[in-house]
Amino acid sequence: MKLKLFGSILVSALFVLGATTLWAVQPARAAITPVHVKIVDFAFNPSAITVVIGVNNTVIWTNNGTATHTATADGGAFDSGPLTTGQSYSFTFNTPGTYAYHCSIHSFMTGTVHVLSPISSTTSSSSNSSLAFSSSSPSSSSFSSTVGQSIPEFPLLLGLAVLVTVIVVASYVFVKRKSPKGE
């Protein structure tokens, strides 16, 4: 009886430990939200944005003006080609760095994309405040809520694992007290 009960407790504990470990090594389940840049009145709006790889590293440029424009990286990393009114172009940044870009038709139109690695965006609460997006960026609220919502999930799961372990151990103690002394 004792060996069977001990085996059940061991299997339960290993299951909880394994489930917790598998969950802990998964990447954060952050919603990937694109950042939108409007092209209007011969300007990129906003002209400077900050994105985080795996969180919001896709940028969508949409031409809302009447003239044809491009979004062309100064270093050649991306080029939308000509965008007429209503057309969009998207590019996903996967390498940290600063990417300056311009309209190849109207060279005075310029913009910048700052790309951060996901590690630098979640290492400490003090760094989160320094990663604020431009106030005109539509993704500023989704960044803070995405990072804020993904962090507490691990402690919640760990608490659940501890609770299940306590229940299993308490059950063992209860069964042991109820069993006759000879078993």
N, C-alpha and C positions, 0 to 999 in steps of 0.2 A: 504494500500500500504506500509506504513512504517513498520507495523508489519511483513508483508511478507518478505520485504527486510531485516529487522533485523534478522528474522529467517534464511534466506539464508546465511547471513554473519556468524551467530552463528554456523550453521551446517558446513560451510566451515572451520571456525577457529578450531572447534572441530576435524574435519577430519585431518587437518594439524597437530594439536597438538598430536592427537592419533598416526598418522603415524610416526611422529618424535620420540615419546616416544617408540613405538614398535621397531623402528630401533635402538634406542640408547641402549636398554637393550639386544640386540643380542650380542653374543660374536663376537670378531673380526674375520673377514673372512680370516684368514691367511691360506695359502696353507701349508698343512702338508707335509713336505719333509723329507724323511728318511736320516739318516747319514750312510754312508758306511765305513766299516772297512775292509781292505784287510788283509788276512793272507798270508804272503809270506816270504820266507827266514827265517823261524822260528821266526817271529815277527808279532805283530799286528801293522798295519799301517793305521792311526795314533794310537799310544799307549794310548793317553789321549784325550778324546773328551768331549764336553759340549753340552747338549741338553736342550731344553725348552719344558715342557709339553704343548701339543696342537699345537706346531709349528714344531718341528722336533724330537719328542721323540721316534721314532722307529729307532732302530739301526739294520743294516744288516751286518753280518759278512760273507765274501765270501772267501773260501779257494782258493787262486791262486797259492799255492805251490804244490809240488809233494808229500809231506808227508801228512798223515791224522792228523788233529788237532781238538781241541774243543774250544769253548768259554764258560767257566764255571765260574759263579759268586762265589767269595770266600764265601759269606754268603748263597748260595743256591738259590738266587732269579731267576736264569735262568741257563740252561745248554743245549747247542746245541747238545750234543752227538757227535759222530765222524763225521767229515766233510771230505769227500774225495775231490780230486781235482775238482774244478768247483761247488761244492755244497755250498749253502748259508743257513744261519739261521737268523731269525729276532726276535727281542724282543721289545715290546713297554713298555717304562718306564712311570708309572703313579704316582710314589711317589718320591718327591724330596729327594736328598741325593747323596752320593758318593758310587759308586759300583765298587769295585776292582774285577778283573776277571783274569783268567789264562787259559792256555791249560792244561787239565788234563793229557795229554800224555807227554807233554814237560813242566814241571813245571816252567822252567826259562822264559817262555813266559808269560808276564803279561800286563795288560792294565787297564784303569780306565775310567768310565763313570760318569761325573758330571751331575746330573739332577736338573734343576732349575724349580721353579714354574713359571707359566706365569705372575703372579703379579710382581715378582721381576725383570722380563725381560722388563717390559714396564712402570715402575713407574716414571722414570726420564731419561732425555737424558744423564745425566752423568753416570747412571748405564748401559746404552746400550753399551757404549764404553768399559766397564769393562767385558762385556760378549762375548768378541771376541773368536771365535773358534781357534783351532790350525790352523796354516797357511797351514798345509797339509790336513786339512779337506775340502772335496768337498762342504760342506754345508755352509761355512762361508759367501759367497756372498748371498746365498738365505736367510740367517737369517736376515742380515741387510736390504735387499730389502723387505722382507716380513713385518718386523716390520715397516719400513719406509713407506710402501704403505698403511698399514691398519689404521694408526693414523689419516690422514687428512680427511677421509670419513665423520666423524661426523660433523665437522665444515661446510663441503660442504652441507650436508643435512640440517643443521640448517639454513644456508644462503638461501637455496631454500625455506624453510618453511617461513622465514621472507619475502622473495620476494613475495610468494603467498599471504601472509597476507596483505602486502602493496597493491597488486593489488586488492584484495577484498575490502579493506577499500577505496581505490581510486575510485573503481566502485560505492560504496555506496555514496560517496561524489558527484560524477558526476551525478548520478541518482537523488540525492536529490536536486541538483542545477537546474536540468532540469524540475523537477516536479512542477506543479502549486502550489502556496502558500496555497491553500485550502486543499491539500491532506496530 
